[in-house]
C-alpha cells in the first residue's frame, strides 16, 4: 500500500519493503496495483462519475426546458430548467477538474512506485539479475511500463464512471420510452461482444512488439557500453547491421500492432454510430406517432450522442487493459523473480577467519593477503566464493533472429525455459554447502545481506553510473567530504578531481565514458575503500594504471587498510610486496605462502610474477 509520508507533502510516497506485489498472474498483478493506490483510485473514479453523469442528465434537462418553453410557453419554468442546466454543467466541470487532478496523481504514484520496486528488486537480485530478466526488459519495465499502468488504471476508473453514467442515461430513457431504453440495454452488450474477436490478435501483437522492443533496448545498451571496443576491432558495421535488422523487426511489429489498434478504434466508432442511427430513427418514428414530445425527441438524440462516449470508453478500456496485461506479465516476471538463497540466517562474527575449502586458502583477520595464480580465472573464482557470488551458468539461449510465426514463439518459449532452468540451478547451488566458512560456519548458514555488507568484493568490471564525481565515489551520500577526499588520495585519483570541471560536482557519463580505463579503475577502488568493510577483496585493482601510479596506490592502500582484513588478487609485484603474506595457487590449490621476499625463490611464484610484469609492460 502506498502510504503518505509525514509532514505537509506526501510525495514521494513511502513503499514498505514488505509490500510484495501479487505476481501469480497478470490480471492479479493489475488488481493488486489498483489496490496499492489506496484512496486515490476510488477518489478518481468518483470524480470521473461526477464528470460524466452530468453529461447523461443534460439531455433530460434540455428536453424539459424545450417542452416547457415551446409547448406550454411557461417562461418561469424555462428559467428554472435553464438554471438547473447551468448547475449540472458547472457540477460536471468541477468533477472533470477533480478527475484529471486525481488521475495525474495516480499516474505519478504509479511511475514512482514501479521504478522504486524495480530498483529495489534489482539491488536484491544483484549479480543474478541478468540471469532472470534481460537488461532491456528491466529498462523497459522501469521506463515505459509505469506509463502504461497509469493509462490502464486511468481507463479502469473511467470505465466504471462510464458504466454509472450509462445506467443513468438508460434509466432516464426507460422512464420516457421503454422501447428505446430496452434497445440500448440489449444492443450495448451485443455490440461490445462483437469486438472481442479482435482482442486476442491485439494481445499477441502487443506482446510481440513489447518483447522485441526490449531486445532492441538490450542491443542498444550493449553497443553503447562496448562502443570503444567495437571501434578498436572494426565491429561497428556488424553491430550496426544487427541493430538495423532488429529495429526493422520492431518497426514491422509496431505497424502490425497499430493496425489492430486501428481495427478496434474503427469498430468502436462504427458500432457507436449504428446505435446512434437506430435510436434517432426509432425516436423520430415515435414522435410522428405522438408518443414522444419534441423535447423528449431532442433528449433522446442527446442520449444517443452522449452514449457514444461511454461506448468508446468501453472499447478504450478493453484496449488499455490488454496493453496493461502485457506490461503486467513482463513486470511480474521481474518483480516475482526469486532470490536463489533465502533471507536470514546467522550473523557473521566479528573479525572472522575465512577459509575456502576448494583452494585451501585461509584469510586471517587484520592482515593483507595477496592471491596469485597461474590461472587468473581460478583466483577470480576464489574472490567470487569469498563474496558468495554464484558462478555464471553457461547455457546458450535460442536465437530468434529471422524467425516468425510458430518458430518465433517456440524460440521464445525455449528462452524462457532456459532462464527457468538457470534459476533452478542457482537455487540448488545456493542450498548446498558453499565451501567457504567464517569461523567454521559455512556461508550457506549465514545471512547473505549481512555477509555482503561486511565482505565486499570489488571487480575490475564494476560499473560507474552517470552523475557527479561525488556520487561516483559516494553513491549513497553517507560519508563526509573529508572521508571521500581521503580515499580519492589513497586510490591516487587526485588528478581526476583536478581535471573535471567543477571538481566534486564534475559530471561523469554512464559507464565512465570519457574517462580512461585507469581513471575508471581508480574511482571504483576509491568507492570500495570508502565503504571501509571489515573484509575487502580487490580483484586486479591496478591492472589499467601505469607502474608509477600503481606503486603509489600500493603504498597508500597498505597504509589505509592496516589492521583491516584485505585480500588482493593480483600478479603485480608492486602490490604483493606490501602484502603481509601471499598465497600461491597452482591448479586451484594453495601450494605456498609467505611474504613477497620469502617467496622470491619459489619457482611457481617467480614464474607467475614474471608473467605479470610482462603483461604490465605491454
DAPE-V544361 format. One record per pair of residues at least 24 apart in sequence whose C-alpha atoms are under 7 Angstrom apart, sorted by the first residue. I is the first residue (numbers start at 1). J is the second residue. Records with the same first field share a line. If there is no record, write none. Layout:
# DAPE-V544361
I->J + J
This chain:
# DAPE-V544361
1->36 + 37 + 38
2->36 + 37 + 38
23->332 + 336
26->325 + 328 + 329 + 332
27->325
29->328
30->328
34->153
40->102 + 106
41->157
44->99 + 102 + 103 + 157
45->157 + 158 + 160 + 161
47->95 + 96 + 98 + 99
48->95 + 96 + 99 + 158 + 161
49->161 + 164 + 165
50->92 + 95
51->92 + 93 + 95 + 96
52->92 + 161 + 162 + 165
53->165
54->88 + 89 + 92
55->306
56->165 + 168 + 169 + 303 + 306
58->85
59->299 + 302 + 303
60->299
61->85
62->299
63->295 + 296 + 298 + 299
64->295
66->295
67->294 + 295
103->154
106->150
107->150
110->146 + 149 + 150
111->146 + 147
114->142 + 146
115->142
118->142 + 335
121->335
125->339
131->419
132->337 + 419 + 423
133->334
135->218
136->214 + 215 + 217 + 218
137->214
140->214
141->331
145->327
148->324
149->324
151->320
152->320 + 321 + 324
155->317 + 320
156->317
159->313 + 314 + 317
162->310 + 313
163->310
166->307 + 310
169->303
180->279
191->271
195->267
202->257 + 260 + 261
203->322
205->253 + 256 + 257
206->257 + 323 + 326
207->326
209->250 + 253 + 254
212->250
213->250
216->246 + 247
219->243
225->511
268->312 + 315
272->308 + 311
276->304 + 305
279->304
340->426 + 427 + 430
341->427 + 430 + 431
343->447
344->447
345->445 + 446 + 447
346->445 + 446 + 447
347->446 + 447 + 450
348->446 + 451
352->438 + 439
353->438 + 439
354->436 + 437 + 438 + 439
355->436 + 437 + 438
356->435 + 436 + 437
357->435 + 436
358->435
359->588 + 589 + 590
360->589 + 590
361->590
365->564 + 565
366->563 + 564 + 565
367->563 + 564 + 565 + 566 + 580
368->565 + 566 + 567 + 579 + 580 + 581
369->566 + 567 + 568 + 579 + 580 + 581 + 582
370->567 + 568 + 569 + 570 + 576 + 579 + 581 + 582 + 583
371->568 + 569 + 570 + 582 + 583 + 584
372->569 + 570 + 571 + 583 + 584 + 585
373->584 + 585 + 586 + 608
374->585 + 586 + 608
378->588
379->569
380->539
383->457 + 537
385->436
386->436
387->452 + 455 + 456 + 457
390->426
393->422
454->533 + 534 + 535
455->533 + 534 + 535 + 536
456->533 + 535 + 536 + 537
457->536 + 537 + 538
458->528 + 537 + 538 + 539
459->538 + 539
460->521 + 539 + 540 + 541
462->524
463->511
464->510 + 511 + 512
465->510 + 511
466->508 + 509 + 510 + 511
467->507 + 508 + 509
468->504 + 505 + 506 + 507 + 508
469->504 + 505 + 506 + 507 + 508
470->504 + 505
473->523 + 526 + 527
474->527
484->530
487->526 + 529 + 530
488->526
490->553 + 556 + 557
491->522 + 525 + 526 + 553
492->549 + 552 + 553
493->522 + 523
517->544
518->544 + 545
534->564 + 565
535->564 + 565 + 566
536->565 + 566 + 567
537->566 + 567 + 568
538->567 + 568 + 569
539->568 + 569 + 570
540->569 + 570
550->574
554->578
571->608 + 609 + 612
572->609 + 612 + 613
573->609
